[in-house]
Amino acid sequence: MKESVDMKKKSLIAILIVFLIISGCTNKQEVYYTVAEPFSDEQREALGMTEITNDYYLENLQSFERENGNKVIYMHSAPIEQTGNEIQENETSYLAEGTYFRKSFPKTLSSNNPIEIGNTDNYANCFLNKNSVVGKLSESKNAFGQYEQGVIYEDAFGKDIDYICYPTSFGVNTEIVIPKRTNEYKYQIKMQLPNLAPDTSSPDYILFKTALEKGQVKSLLYTPLLVDKNGNWSYANSVKLLDKDVKNNIYTVEYIVDEKFLNDKNTKYPVVLNQSIYLYKSKQPDTSAYENTGDVASHYLSPYILLGDETLKGEGWTYVRFETLNSLNIDPEKIISAKYVFHNLFDLKKETKISAYAVKADWCSINTRWFNRPPFDEKTISEVIVKTSGDYELDVTALLVEMMKNKGKENSMYSIQNSFMIRSDTADSNVIISSGDNGLFSPVLEIVLSE
């Protein structure tokens, strides 16, 4: 009898560990399911992974074998960061040698010693308007609840207004920490880039391209996200270019913060202005269409997905596909399950139902808008109730089976190109999730295959 009880306890503990990993984590000791990094030994053990397999080798994919012989594929929206971005200290700077880009944070930040992001093909150098600011290596909790290594430049924007810089897979995630109510709503940095053409046609980002028309995107500046101590957030902020030092290719970048949010009596300080400086790396498309944005540029390059009918842009739906599936030889008869896993960034005021629907026509990741969005099945594929921050999953097994059966067939209604869309089916809702573009969280498609 005692052995039976012990076995039950062990089973319950194993189930609890798996639940914690899959449902999302909120403290330093746990690892997020939707971070595009190799799974830790602890994660693999909890999920029953016996070994890493090399059946599929792509930059956004991990595959494992389970104890029962089944194979599991984790297909991220973003490329996987293999190195972990650990920061190393030398005499003059703090270095993070990432898989894709090198990040260097000077111990004294100045126009002569900027933050440097890049590789041999592309770069971005950033500094402040001040003569110099001293940086210190620190580990702290960012606006999304992750404990990360970063460099903090104290008093960078005035007394007690600090600048914290965290290395990500594709650049730097920066935070301006506003400790108390203020009449200051504008903050500036300097950015030096190669000789590129800025495209400012979208309200969500500025692209820097090799040519304005049909040029290759090299780097991006995202619209900042404003977050208070309680996880309340505002997307009503903006980023713009004020001027350019043509000789040195140095731009003055200005962030304009949501004044109404800062002055709201319900806003709890400190408030963090979070902004990603990102060197472009292609991801799996997740393209949002918003009711109130008309003909403005696509939201494919936005780091955030807004779902619901209380967003700044009106109602928002997002179309999702994993084009990597075209490169994989998956037998549809062996698909046991397929789940789309996304990360809800902040706690919600009420329970909200997020649903997935099969899309019945191809859509363009660049040009899809509210007025030309493709048709979809009215019956949901799957739905999930979202409330707290963390990882949530939508079961898309039946659709993926049909998609893989139709692979290579022209004009198939259920295909990899059509895939599915997600939206909120709760009135007066407003949900913000990560798209995988800012190097922090990445939606993932989990596919389980029989042996």
Phi, psi and chi 1 to 4 in degrees:
 res  aa     phi    psi   chi1   chi2   chi3   chi4
   1 MET       -  -43.7  176.6   65.7   72.4      -
   2 LYS   -60.2  -40.8 -177.4  177.6 -175.2  -60.5
   3 GLU   -62.2  -39.6 -177.8  177.1  -17.1      -
   4 SER   -63.7  -42.5  176.3      -      -      -
   5 VAL   -63.8  -43.5  170.7      -      -      -
   6 ASP   -61.6  -40.5  -72.7  -15.9      -      -
   7 MET   -63.0  -40.8  -72.4  -63.7  -67.3      -
   8 LYS   -63.7  -41.0  -74.1 -177.9  179.4  179.1
   9 LYS   -61.9  -45.2  -74.9 -177.4  178.1  178.3
  10 LYS   -61.9  -40.3  -71.0  179.4 -179.6  178.4
  11 SER   -63.8  -42.5  -62.7      -      -      -
  12 LEU   -64.2  -40.4  -73.1  171.0      -      -
  13 ILE   -63.7  -43.5  -69.3  169.6      -      -
  14 ALA   -62.0  -42.7      -      -      -      -
  15 ILE   -63.5  -41.1  -68.6  169.0      -      -
  16 LEU   -62.9  -42.6  178.0   60.1      -      -
  17 ILE   -61.4  -45.7  -69.2  172.0      -      -
  18 VAL   -61.8  -42.0  171.9      -      -      -
  19 PHE   -60.6  -43.4  174.4   77.8      -      -
  20 LEU   -62.2  -40.2  -73.4  172.2      -      -
  21 ILE   -70.3  -44.2  -70.8  175.9      -      -
  22 ILE   -75.1  -32.7  -67.5  179.4      -      -
  23 SER   -85.3   -4.1   63.1      -      -      -
  24 GLY   100.8  151.0      -      -      -      -
  25 CYS  -126.7  155.6  -46.9      -      -      -
  26 THR  -131.9   13.0   55.8      -      -      -
  27 ASN  -134.6  174.5   67.1   52.4      -      -
  28 LYS   -60.7  -33.0 -177.6  179.0  177.4  179.5
  29 GLN   -79.7  -18.6  -56.1  -56.7  -39.7      -
  30 GLU  -102.2  160.9  -63.4  167.4  -18.8      -
  31 VAL  -117.0  130.7 -177.0      -      -      -
  32 TYR   -70.4  141.2  -70.5   96.0      -      -
  33 TYR   -68.0  -32.2 -168.6   51.0      -      -
  34 THR  -102.2   21.9   47.0      -      -      -
  35 VAL   -91.6  129.4  173.7      -      -      -
  36 ALA   -80.7   69.9      -      -      -      -
  37 GLU  -136.5  158.7  -64.6  175.8   -4.9      -
  38 PRO   -58.1  140.5  -23.5   33.7      -      -
  39 PHE   -62.9  141.9  -80.2  177.1      -      -
  40 SER   -74.1  165.0   66.4      -      -      -
  41 ASP   -59.6  -36.8  -68.8  -18.5      -      -
  42 GLU   -64.5  -43.2 -177.2 -179.0    5.4      -
  43 GLN   -62.5  -47.9  -88.3 -175.2  -52.7      -
  44 ARG   -60.4  -40.7  -72.9  171.2   51.8 -160.8
  45 GLU   -64.7  -44.4 -177.7  179.1   -3.9      -
  46 ALA   -65.2  -33.1      -      -      -      -
  47 LEU   -89.4    2.5  -67.8  169.0      -      -
  48 GLY    74.4   29.2      -      -      -      -
  49 MET   -88.7  121.7  -52.0  -60.3  179.8      -
  50 THR   -88.4  -32.5   56.1      -      -      -
  51 GLU  -159.2  155.3   61.4  178.5  -57.1      -
  52 ILE   -80.3  137.4  -59.4  171.4      -      -
  53 THR  -109.6  156.6   69.9      -      -      -
  54 ASN  -110.9   24.3  -66.2  -42.3      -      -
  55 ASP   -63.0  -34.2  -64.0   -3.1      -      -
  56 TYR  -130.7  128.3  -49.9  100.4      -      -
  57 TYR  -129.5  100.4 -177.5   75.6      -      -
  58 LEU  -139.8  156.1  -66.7  163.6      -      -
  59 GLU   -69.3  -15.5   65.6  178.6    4.5      -
  60 ASN  -109.7   18.9   69.3  -47.3      -      -
  61 LEU  -132.6  140.3 -174.0  148.9      -      -
  62 GLN  -124.1  143.6  -58.4  179.6   75.3      -
  63 SER  -136.4  144.9   59.5      -      -      -
  64 PHE  -138.7  165.9  -58.1   89.5      -      -
  65 GLU  -115.7  138.5 -171.3  170.2  -63.6      -
  66 ARG   -92.7  168.0  -77.6 -174.2  173.8  159.4
  67 GLU   -59.6  -30.3  -65.6  169.2   -6.3      -
  68 ASN   -85.3    3.8   59.9    6.9      -      -
  69 GLY    94.3  -12.0      -      -      -      -
  70 ASN   -68.0  150.9  -68.4  -20.6      -      -
  71 LYS  -106.8  144.5  -68.4 -177.8  179.1  177.4
  72 VAL  -126.7  130.5 -172.0      -      -      -
  73 ILE  -111.8  130.9  -61.2  170.7      -      -
  74 TYR  -112.9  109.3  -66.0   94.2      -      -
  75 MET  -108.3  105.4 -169.3  177.0  -61.0      -
  76 HIS   -82.8  154.6  -73.2  -93.0      -      -
  77 SER   -67.8  -38.4  172.6      -      -      -
  78 ALA  -101.7  155.5      -      -      -      -
  79 PRO   -59.6  148.4  -23.5   34.0      -      -
  80 ILE   -84.6  131.4  -65.5  169.0      -      -
  81 GLU   -83.2  112.3  174.8   61.7   70.6      -
  82 GLN   -84.4  -22.8  -62.2  -68.3  -20.5      -
  83 THR   -91.9  -21.4   66.1      -      -      -
  84 GLY    86.4   -7.5      -      -      -      -
  85 ASN    60.3   32.4  -93.8  -39.8      -      -
  86 GLU   -62.3  140.1  -68.0   86.6   -1.7      -
  87 ILE   -93.0  128.7  -62.8  177.1      -      -
  88 GLN  -110.7  140.9  -54.5  -65.3  -35.1      -
  89 GLU   -99.9  135.5 -178.3  178.0   -1.6      -
  90 ASN  -125.2 -165.1   64.1   24.3      -      -
  91 GLU   -64.5  -36.2 -173.2  176.4  -15.7      -
  92 THR  -116.9  -11.1   60.2      -      -      -
  93 SER  -155.1  175.3   63.6      -      -      -
  94 TYR  -115.4  127.2  -53.8  100.5      -      -
  95 LEU  -115.9  138.1  -62.4  174.8      -      -
  96 ALA  -125.1  107.2      -      -      -      -
  97 GLU   -90.8   90.4  -60.6  -81.4    1.6      -
  98 GLY   -79.2  172.1      -      -      -      -
  99 THR   -63.1  -37.7  -58.1      -      -      -
 100 TYR  -107.4  -39.3  -56.8  102.8      -      -
 101 PHE  -140.2  147.9  -60.6  106.5      -      -
 102 ARG   -91.6  135.9  179.9  178.0 -174.4  -93.4
 103 LYS  -120.7  127.1  -77.7   75.5   64.4  172.9
 104 SER  -126.3  126.4  173.5      -      -      -
 105 PHE  -115.0  114.0  -53.6   92.7      -      -
 106 PRO   -69.0  148.9   27.2  -34.9      -      -
 107 LYS   -69.9  -26.3  -70.3 -174.6  174.6  179.2
 108 THR  -125.6  108.3  -58.6      -      -      -
 109 LEU   -82.7  123.5  178.0   60.1      -      -
 110 SER  -155.3  177.9   67.9      -      -      -
 111 SER   -63.7  -25.3   57.8      -      -      -
 112 ASN   -89.1  -15.7  -65.9  -37.0      -      -
 113 ASN  -133.0   75.2  -63.8  -65.6      -      -
 114 PRO   -81.9  167.1   31.9  -35.5      -      -
 115 ILE   -68.9  129.8  -63.8  167.2      -      -
 116 GLU  -116.1  128.4  -61.9  178.1  -16.2      -
 117 ILE  -126.0  133.6  -49.6  162.1      -      -
 118 GLY   152.4 -175.2      -      -      -      -
 119 ASN  -141.0 -161.5   54.1   25.6      -      -
 120 THR   -69.7  -20.4   54.5      -      -      -
 121 ASP   -97.6  -21.7  -60.6  -39.8      -      -
 122 ASN  -155.7  151.8 -167.2   14.4      -      -
 123 TYR  -157.5  162.5   69.6   86.5      -      -
 124 ALA  -147.1  127.0      -      -      -      -
 125 ASN  -112.7  132.0  -62.2  -28.5      -      -
 126 CYS  -128.2  141.0  -52.6      -      -      -
 127 PHE  -153.6  177.6   55.2   95.7      -      -
 128 LEU  -105.7  175.5  -52.8  175.5      -      -
 129 ASN   -77.3  -17.3  -74.8  -33.0      -      -
 130 LYS   -71.9  160.4  -75.0 -169.1  171.3 -175.5
 131 ASN   -63.8  -47.9  -69.9  -28.0      -      -
 132 SER  -161.5  149.9   64.1      -      -      -
 133 VAL  -139.5  133.8 -175.4      -      -      -
 134 VAL   -83.8  135.5  174.8      -      -      -
 135 GLY  -109.8  146.3      -      -      -      -
 136 LYS  -129.3  140.4  -64.1 -173.4  -63.2 -175.1
 137 LEU   -70.4  133.6 -171.3   61.6      -      -
 138 SER  -149.4  154.6  172.4      -      -      -
 139 GLU  -118.8  120.4 -175.6  169.6  -54.7      -
 140 SER  -146.9  171.5   54.5      -      -      -
 141 LYS   -89.4  125.1 -174.3  168.5   68.0  171.6
 142 ASN   -82.3 -176.3   65.5   16.1      -      -
 143 ALA   -62.9  -17.2      -      -      -      -
 144 PHE  -105.7   11.5  -51.5  106.4      -      -
 145 GLY    84.9    7.7      -      -      -      -
 146 GLN   -91.1  135.8  -63.2  166.8  -65.9      -
 147 TYR   -86.9  119.4  -78.9   87.5      -      -
 148 GLU  -135.5  151.7  -61.1  -75.8  -10.2      -
 149 GLN   -71.8  137.0  -92.8 -167.9  -39.5      -
 150 GLY  -156.9  179.3      -      -      -      -
 151 VAL  -118.8  127.6  177.2      -      -      -
 152 ILE  -106.8  127.5  179.3  170.5      -      -
 153 TYR  -107.4  101.3  -64.5   96.9      -      -
 154 GLU   -72.2  144.1  -65.5  179.3  -14.0      -
 155 ASP    58.4   28.8  -59.2  -28.5      -      -
 156 ALA   -64.5  -31.8      -      -      -      -
 157 PHE  -118.6   27.1  -66.6   92.6      -      -
 158 GLY   121.5  175.2      -      -      -      -
 159 LYS   -57.5  123.0 -177.3  173.5  173.0   52.9
 160 ASP    71.0    3.0  -62.7  -32.6      -      -
 161 ILE   -98.3   99.2  -56.6  178.3      -      -
 162 ASP   -90.3  159.9  -60.3  -24.6      -      -
 163 TYR  -122.2  114.9 -167.1   45.4      -      -
 164 ILE  -112.2  131.0  -51.9  177.4      -      -
 165 CYS  -121.8  120.3  -59.5      -      -      -
 166 TYR  -111.0  129.7  -57.1   96.0      -      -
 167 PRO   -70.6  140.2   25.7  -32.3      -      -
 168 THR  -123.5  179.4   68.0      -      -      -
 169 SER   -58.6  -34.7  -59.1      -      -      -
 170 PHE  -121.1   11.1  -42.5  114.6      -      -
 171 GLY   165.1 -133.9      -      -      -      -
 172 VAL  -134.8  131.8  175.2      -      -      -
 173 ASN   -95.9  112.5 -173.8   40.3      -      -
 174 THR  -105.3  148.4   68.6      -      -      -
 175 GLU  -135.3  126.4  -64.2 -170.9  -16.7      -
 176 ILE   -98.2  117.3  -60.6  173.0      -      -
 177 VAL   -98.6  112.8 -177.8      -      -      -
 178 ILE   -98.9  110.7  -54.8  168.8      -      -
 179 PRO   -77.2  -26.2   29.1  -34.1      -      -
 180 LYS  -153.1  172.4   58.4 -174.4  178.9 -178.9
 181 ARG   -58.9  141.7  -63.6 -170.0 -171.8  -82.2
 182 THR  -147.2  157.2  175.2      -      -      -
 183 ASN   -95.7    7.1  -67.1  -37.5      -      -
 184 GLU   -94.9  119.5 -179.6   59.1   56.3      -
 185 TYR  -118.6    4.3  -51.0  118.0      -      -
 186 LYS  -129.9  137.0  -62.8  179.1 -179.6 -180.0
 187 TYR  -136.2  143.0  -59.4   90.7      -      -
 188 GLN  -126.5  145.3  -66.0  179.1    4.0      -
 189 ILE  -130.9  168.2   66.0  167.4      -      -
 190 LYS  -110.1  143.8  -58.9  -79.1 -170.2 -179.3
 191 MET  -137.6  125.0  175.3  175.2  -76.7      -
 192 GLN  -104.9  128.2 -176.7  179.4   41.4      -
 193 LEU  -130.7  167.8  -60.7  167.2      -      -
 194 PRO   -61.3  175.8  -19.1   30.9      -      -
 195 ASN   -73.8   91.1 -172.8   20.1      -      -
 196 LEU  -123.8  162.3  -60.4  170.1      -      -
 197 ALA  -101.6  123.0      -      -      -      -
 198 PRO   -79.6  132.6   25.6  -29.9      -      -
 199 ASP  -109.4  112.8 -179.9  -11.9      -      -
 200 THR  -110.7   26.6   58.6      -      -      -
 201 SER   -77.8  -13.2   59.7      -      -      -
 202 SER  -104.3  146.5  171.1      -      -      -
 203 PRO   -76.9  -11.4   29.4  -35.5      -      -
 204 ASP   -99.0  -14.9  -79.6   -8.8      -      -
 205 TYR  -165.5  163.1   48.7   78.2      -      -
 206 ILE  -115.5  126.3  -63.2  171.4      -      -
 207 LEU   -98.0  141.5  -55.5 -177.9      -      -
 208 PHE  -113.2  118.9  -66.8   93.0      -      -
 209 LYS  -124.5  161.7  -54.9  161.6   69.5  173.9
 210 THR   -69.5  -24.3   52.8      -      -      -
 211 ALA  -156.2  147.1      -      -      -      -
 212 LEU   -63.8  -41.9 -163.4   54.0      -      -
 213 GLU   -97.7  118.0  -67.0  -64.4  -32.5      -
 214 LYS    58.5   27.6  -61.3 -177.6  179.2  179.3
 215 GLY   -83.3  163.2      -      -      -      -
 216 GLN   -81.4  130.8 -177.8 -177.1    4.8      -
 217 VAL   -73.6  129.8  176.8      -      -      -
 218 LYS  -109.9  -39.2  -74.3  -69.9 -171.5  177.7
 219 SER  -151.2  161.7   55.5      -      -      -
 220 LEU  -137.4  150.6  -64.2   85.4      -      -
 221 LEU  -120.8  122.5  -80.4  172.7      -      -
 222 TYR   -90.9  154.6  -68.7  124.3      -      -
 223 THR   -61.6  132.4  -67.2      -      -      -
 224 PRO   -68.1  153.3  -16.2   29.7      -      -
 225 LEU  -110.2  133.3 -174.4   67.9      -      -
 226 LEU  -106.3  127.6 -162.1   60.7      -      -
 227 VAL  -133.9  131.9 -174.8      -      -      -
 228 ASP   -95.4 -178.7   80.0   -9.0      -      -
 229 LYS   -60.5  -30.3 -175.7  178.1 -179.9  179.9
 230 ASN   -91.7    4.8  -70.0  -17.5      -      -
 231 GLY    84.7    8.4      -      -      -      -
 232 ASN   -72.9  144.4  -62.1  -48.0      -      -
 233 TRP  -138.5  159.9   56.7  -88.7      -      -
 234 SER  -138.1  136.3  169.9      -      -      -
 235 TYR  -106.9    8.3 -157.2   41.8      -      -
 236 ALA   -87.1   46.4      -      -      -      -
 237 ASN  -115.5  168.7  -46.5  -67.5      -      -
 238 SER  -144.0  160.3   62.0      -      -      -
 239 VAL  -129.8  135.7   57.1      -      -      -
 240 LYS  -147.4  161.2   68.3  177.6 -177.1  178.5
 241 LEU   -97.7  125.0  -56.6  178.4      -      -
 242 LEU   -87.5  -47.1  -67.2 -173.8      -      -
 243 ASP  -159.3  176.1   55.5   50.3      -      -
 244 LYS  -140.8  131.6  178.8 -176.8  179.1 -177.5
 245 ASP   -82.7   97.2  173.5   -7.9      -      -
 246 VAL   -61.9  -37.4  177.8      -      -      -
 247 LYS   -62.0  -39.6 -178.7  179.4  178.5 -179.1
 248 ASN  -109.2    3.7  -61.7  -60.4      -      -
 249 ASN    54.9   44.6  -71.7  -38.0      -      -
 250 ILE  -109.6  122.7  -63.2  175.6      -      -
 251 TYR   -99.3  146.3  -66.6   88.5      -      -
 252 THR   -94.7  118.6  -61.3      -      -      -
 253 VAL  -105.6  130.4  178.4      -      -      -
 254 GLU  -119.2  130.4 -177.0  172.1   79.0      -
 255 TYR   -99.4  130.4  -53.2  128.5      -      -
 256 ILE  -112.3  119.0  -57.3  172.9      -      -
 257 VAL   -92.7  148.1 -175.8      -      -      -
 258 ASP   -62.5  102.9 -179.6    1.3      -      -
 259 GLU   -64.0  -38.8 -176.2  175.9  -16.7      -
 260 LYS   -62.5  -41.7 -178.6  178.5  178.3 -178.2
 261 PHE   -65.5  -43.0 -176.9   85.6      -      -
 262 LEU   -63.1  -32.0  -71.2 -177.2      -      -
 263 ASN   -93.9   -5.7  -69.7  -37.0      -      -
 264 ASP   -64.6  132.3 -167.9  -45.2      -      -
 265 LYS   -65.1  -20.9   65.4  179.5 -178.8  179.5
 266 ASN   -85.7   -9.2  -65.3  -43.7      -      -
 267 THR   -74.7  126.4  -62.5      -      -      -
 268 LYS  -104.5  125.9  -59.4  -61.2 -179.8 -176.0
 269 TYR   -89.5  153.0  -76.2   77.4      -      -
 270 PRO   -73.6  154.7   27.5  -35.7      -      -
 271 VAL  -111.5  138.6  170.9      -      -      -
 272 VAL  -113.6  129.7  172.6      -      -      -
 273 LEU   -98.0  107.8 -176.4   70.5      -      -
 274 ASN   -99.8  130.6 -179.8  -80.4      -      -
 275 GLN  -146.2  133.4 -152.4  -92.1  -23.3      -
 276 SER  -100.0  131.1  -67.4      -      -      -
 277 ILE  -103.6  119.8  -61.3  168.1      -      -
 278 TYR  -133.3  124.1  174.0   94.3      -      -
 279 LEU   -89.6  129.5  -60.3 -173.5      -      -
 280 TYR   -63.6  133.5 -179.1   68.6      -      -
 281 LYS  -142.7  123.9 -172.4   71.9  177.4  171.5
 282 SER   -63.0  141.5 -179.7      -      -      -
 283 LYS  -123.6  176.9   68.6  178.4  179.1   69.5
 284 GLN   -72.8  134.5  -56.0  -64.5  -64.4      -
 285 PRO   -65.4  133.3  -21.0   32.6      -      -
 286 ASP  -138.1  104.4   40.3   27.6      -      -
 287 THR  -109.7  123.1  -63.4      -      -      -
 288 SER   -93.6  141.1  -63.0      -      -      -
 289 ALA  -117.8  129.2      -      -      -      -
 290 TYR  -121.5  142.0  -62.1  105.6      -      -
 291 GLU   -60.8  -38.3 -176.2 -179.7   27.4      -
 292 ASN  -104.0   14.0  -66.3  -23.8      -      -
 293 THR  -101.3   -4.1   54.3      -      -      -
 294 GLY    56.9 -125.0      -      -      -      -
 295 ASP   -98.0   11.7  -63.7  -27.6      -      -
 296 VAL   -65.7  163.6  -62.4      -      -      -
 297 ALA   -57.9  158.3      -      -      -      -
 298 SER   -58.7  156.0  165.7      -      -      -
 299 HIS  -102.8   17.8  -63.6  -85.8      -      -
 300 TYR   -60.2  -33.7  163.2   56.9      -      -
 301 LEU   -94.6    9.6  -66.1  168.4      -      -
 302 SER   -75.0  139.3  174.5      -      -      -
 303 PRO   -76.5  -11.2   28.9  -34.0      -      -
 304 TYR  -126.3  148.4  -52.6  112.4      -      -
 305 ILE  -111.3  123.3  -65.4  170.5      -      -
 306 LEU  -103.2  122.3  -58.5  179.7      -      -
 307 LEU  -117.1  141.1  -58.1  175.0      -      -
 308 GLY   123.4 -178.4      -      -      -      -
 309 ASP  -116.1   15.0   55.8    8.0      -      -
 310 GLU  -117.9   22.6  -79.8 -161.4  -22.8      -
 311 THR   -81.9  165.5   72.8      -      -      -
 312 LEU   -57.4  -30.0  -79.2  175.9      -      -
 313 LYS   -96.1   11.6  -53.2  175.6 -178.9   70.5
 314 GLY    80.4 -160.8      -      -      -      -
 315 GLU   -64.1  141.3 -173.5  169.0    3.4      -
 316 GLY  -127.4  130.6      -      -      -      -
 317 TRP  -119.5  154.6  -57.9   -6.7      -      -
 318 THR  -132.1  131.3  -66.5      -      -      -
 319 TYR   -96.5  133.4  -62.2   85.3      -      -
 320 VAL  -127.3  136.4  177.5      -      -      -
 321 ARG  -150.4  155.1   67.6  170.6  167.1 -113.2
 322 PHE  -115.2   94.7  -72.5   83.2      -      -
 323 GLU   -66.2  -19.8  -66.8  174.1  -17.5      -
 324 THR   -56.3  -26.8  -63.0      -      -      -
 325 LEU   -57.6  -26.8  -70.6  167.8      -      -
 326 ASN   -65.0  -23.2  -74.3  -50.8      -      -
 327 SER   -92.4   -5.2  -55.9      -      -      -
 328 LEU  -107.6  139.1  -55.4 -176.1      -      -
 329 ASN   -96.6   82.1 -175.5   23.3      -      -
 330 ILE  -102.1  124.6  -66.4  176.8      -      -
 331 ASP   -77.2  116.3 -178.0   -8.7      -      -
 332 PRO   -60.5  -25.2   17.5  -28.6      -      -
 333 GLU   -71.2  -15.5  -60.0  -60.9  -34.5      -
 334 LYS   -99.3    0.0  -69.1 -170.3  173.7 -175.9
 335 ILE   -76.2  114.9  -63.1  174.6      -      -
 336 ILE   -86.9  -44.0  -64.2  174.4      -      -
 337 SER  -156.5  157.7   67.0      -      -      -
 338 ALA  -145.8  127.4      -      -      -      -
 339 LYS  -131.3  133.7  -62.5  173.0 -177.7  177.2
 340 TYR   -92.9  119.2  175.3   72.2      -      -
 341 VAL  -112.1  126.3 -172.9      -      -      -
 342 PHE  -127.9  161.6   62.2   89.6      -      -
 343 HIS  -111.9  116.3 -171.3   85.2      -      -
 344 ASN   -77.7  121.5  174.5   40.5      -      -
 345 LEU   -74.5  -34.9  -69.9  171.9      -      -
 346 PHE  -137.8  153.6  -56.7  107.7      -      -
 347 ASP   -59.2  144.0  -67.4  -13.3      -      -
 348 LEU  -102.1  157.5  -53.2  180.0      -      -
 349 LYS   -75.4  -21.5  -68.9 -178.9  172.1   59.9
 350 LYS  -149.7  162.7   64.0  177.8 -178.9  179.8
 351 GLU   -64.9  136.5  -69.1 -173.1  -17.7      -
 352 THR  -131.6  132.8  -60.9      -      -      -
 353 LYS   -92.0  119.3 -177.5  168.9   69.5  174.2
 354 ILE  -103.8  129.3  -56.4  -61.7      -      -
 355 SER  -123.1  152.8  -55.2      -      -      -
 356 ALA  -112.8  141.4      -      -      -      -
 357 TYR  -131.3  141.0  -63.4   81.8      -      -
 358 ALA   -72.8  129.3      -      -      -      -
 359 VAL   -92.1  139.8  175.6      -      -      -
 360 LYS  -107.4    6.7  -60.6 -167.8  -68.8 -173.7
 361 ALA  -148.9  157.5      -      -      -      -
 362 ASP   -65.6  152.8 -167.2    3.9      -      -
 363 TRP  -140.5  151.5   46.3  -86.7      -      -
 364 CYS   -94.2  129.3  175.5      -      -      -
 365 SER   -68.7  -18.3   61.8      -      -      -
 366 ILE   -98.1  -37.6  -58.5  -61.3      -      -
 367 ASN  -111.4    7.9  -64.2  -41.0      -      -
 368 THR   -73.4  128.7  -64.1      -      -      -
 369 ARG  -129.2  176.2  -52.2  -78.7 -168.5  -85.9
 370 TRP   -61.9  -38.1 -170.8 -103.0      -      -
 371 PHE   -78.2  -16.4   61.6   83.0      -      -
 372 ASN  -124.0   25.2   66.1   -5.4      -      -
 373 ARG   -66.8  145.4   49.8 -163.8 -158.8  -75.8
 374 PRO   -74.6  159.5   27.2  -35.4      -      -
 375 PRO   -69.9  157.3   25.8  -34.2      -      -
 376 PHE  -147.9  159.4   61.7   94.5      -      -
 377 ASP   -67.2  136.9  -78.3  -12.5      -      -
 378 GLU   -78.0  -19.3  -66.9 -172.3    4.6      -
 379 LYS   -85.7  133.0 -176.2  178.1  179.3 -179.5
 380 THR   -69.0  148.3   62.2      -      -      -
 381 ILE   -77.6  -44.0  -54.9  169.4      -      -
 382 SER  -161.0  159.2  179.4      -      -      -
 383 GLU  -148.9  154.6   55.0 -168.3   44.8      -
 384 VAL  -145.1  145.1   62.7      -      -      -
 385 ILE   -92.4  125.3  -60.1  -61.6      -      -
 386 VAL  -112.2  135.6  174.2      -      -      -
 387 LYS  -140.3  -61.3  178.8   68.1 -174.5  -65.8
 388 THR   -90.2  165.8   58.7      -      -      -
 389 SER   -67.3  151.6   64.0      -      -      -
 390 GLY   140.6 -173.3      -      -      -      -
 391 ASP   -90.3  139.8  -68.2  -15.2      -      -
 392 TYR  -134.6  154.8  -66.4   84.5      -      -
 393 GLU  -129.1  146.9   59.5 -173.4   39.4      -
 394 LEU  -119.4  127.1  -69.8  161.6      -      -
 395 ASP   -80.1  115.5 -168.9  -41.5      -      -
 396 VAL  -118.7   27.2  -65.1      -      -      -
 397 THR   -58.3  -53.5  -52.6      -      -      -
 398 ALA   -60.1  -40.3      -      -      -      -
 399 LEU   -66.9  -43.1  177.7   61.6      -      -
 400 LEU   -63.0  -39.1 -176.3   67.0      -      -
 401 VAL   -57.4  -47.1  169.0      -      -      -
 402 GLU   -64.6  -40.3  -70.7  -57.8  -51.6      -
 403 MET   -60.8  -43.7  -74.4  162.3   53.7      -
 404 MET   -73.7  -31.6  -60.1  -45.5  -67.0      -
 405 LYS   -64.2  -33.8  -76.0 -179.5  179.1  178.7
 406 ASN   -91.1    3.2  -66.9  -29.4      -      -
 407 LYS   -58.8  128.0 -171.5  175.8  173.7 -177.2
 408 GLY    89.1  -10.4      -      -      -      -
 409 LYS   -89.8  133.6  -62.0  178.7 -177.6  177.9
 410 GLU   -78.1  146.3  -68.5 -173.5    8.9      -
 411 ASN    61.1   28.1  -57.9  -41.9      -      -
 412 SER   -74.4  136.1  -62.2      -      -      -
 413 MET   -68.0  -38.0 -174.3  174.7  -65.5      -
 414 TYR  -109.8  101.1  -55.7  110.9      -      -
 415 SER  -138.7  169.4   69.1      -      -      -
 416 ILE   -60.6  -40.1  -66.9  170.5      -      -
 417 GLN   -66.4  -33.4  -76.2  -57.7  108.7      -
 418 ASN   -82.7  -50.4  -59.7   -8.9      -      -
 419 SER    53.5 -126.3  -69.5      -      -      -
 420 PHE  -147.6  170.2   60.3   94.4      -      -
 421 MET  -127.0  158.4   77.9  161.5 -162.8      -
 422 ILE  -123.8  146.6   56.2  174.6      -      -
 423 ARG  -155.3  166.6   75.4  178.5 -168.0 -168.3
 424 SER   -90.3  131.5  170.7      -      -      -
 425 ASP  -108.2   22.3  -77.4  -26.6      -      -
 426 THR  -112.1  127.8  -62.4      -      -      -
 427 ALA   -65.4  151.4      -      -      -      -
 428 ASP    55.7   43.1  -57.9  -39.3      -      -
 429 SER  -111.4  160.4   64.4      -      -      -
 430 ASN  -156.5  101.7 -165.4  -17.9      -      -
 431 VAL  -118.9  136.8 -179.3      -      -      -
 432 ILE  -122.2  125.0 -175.5  168.0      -      -
 433 ILE  -126.6  165.4   65.4  179.7      -      -
 434 SER   -88.2  144.3 -179.7      -      -      -
 435 SER   -97.5  -11.2   75.0      -      -      -
 436 GLY    98.2    1.4      -      -      -      -
 437 ASP   -88.9  -11.0 -121.4  -13.0      -      -
 438 ASN  -108.1   10.4   58.1   -2.2      -      -
 439 GLY    73.8   13.8      -      -      -      -
 440 LEU  -107.4  -65.6  -65.0  171.1      -      -
 441 PHE  -119.0  153.5  -64.1  100.7      -      -
 442 SER  -141.1  122.4  165.8      -      -      -
 443 PRO   -54.5  149.2  -23.4   33.7      -      -
 444 VAL  -138.4  142.1   62.1      -      -      -
 445 LEU  -102.1  116.1 -176.3   64.6      -      -
 446 GLU   -99.5  119.7 -179.9 -154.0   68.0      -
 447 ILE  -118.6  126.2  -55.4  171.4      -      -
 448 VAL  -107.5  127.5 -179.4      -      -      -
 449 LEU  -118.0  140.5  -57.3  172.1      -      -
 450 SER   -71.8  158.1   62.1      -      -      -
 451 GLU   -68.1      -   56.2 -178.6  -40.9      -
